[in-house]
C-alpha cells in the first residue's frame, strides 16, 4: 500500500501511502483526509467531502480503521447526493 519510502530528517524511512489513501490526522483531532502527496516535510491531505487541503506531520498520521473508512465513504456519498462540491 506504499508508493515509496522517504527519509525523514535523515534518520528513518517513512512509508509514503499511495494518493487517494484515507488517513487520520491525529494532530487535528482525528480528522480524516485523503492523501494527496508530499509537501516538503509534510503530507498533504484533503477532506473526503471536498474542501481545502491541509498539511499534516507524517508522524501524526495513521491509517483509518474500518469504521472510520465506512464513515468517511458514507459522508462522501451523502455530500455527492446533496450536490456539494467534491
N, C-alpha and C positions, 0 to 999 in steps of 0.2 A: 504494500500500500504506500510505499515511499518512493518518491521520484528520484531523490538523491540524498546524499549525506553531505553536510557542510560543516566546517569547523566554527565554533563559537569562541571568540576571544583567544584563539589558538590553543584551546585546552582539549575539548572533547568534540566529537562529531554529534550533530543533531540530525535526526531523520526528518527531512522535509516532506510533508504529505503532497499528494497529487492535487492539482487545482480542482476545486469542487468538493473536497473532503469536508465534512461537517466537524467542527471542533468547538470546544467550550473554552472561553477565556476566563479563567478563574480570577484574573486581575481586575475584571469588570463585573464581578458579582455573578459569574456563571453564564454570561451572555453567550449564546450560540451563534456561530458565524460560519460562513463558507470560506475555505482557504482560497485566496486569490494569487498569492505569490510572496516573494521575499522582498523586503524594502530595507536594505542595509541590515542592521542587526534585528529588525522586527519582521513579523509576519503580517501581511495584510489580510484582514478578514472582512467579509461583507455580511450584513444581516440577511437571514434567509428569506425575509419578506421584502427585500429591497431596501435601499437607502444608502447612506454614506458609509464607505469603508472606514475601518479603523485599524490602527497598528497595535499589535499585541507582542508582548515579550514571549519568545518561544518556550521559556521555562515555566510560564504561567498558562500554557495551553495544553489541553488534553483531549483525547478522542471523546466523542459523545457516547453515552450509554444507549442501549436500545430504546429505552423510554424517552430519552432526550431526542433521539433521532425521529421517533414517531411523532412527538410533539412538534418538532420543527417542520417536518413534512406536512403535518396537518395544518399548521399555521400558514405555510406557503400556499397550500391548496385553497384555504379559506380566503387568503388575500387575492389569489387569482380569480376566485368566484365573485368577489366583490368588485373586481376590475381595478384593483390597486396596481400601481406601477411596480414591477419587479425588476 
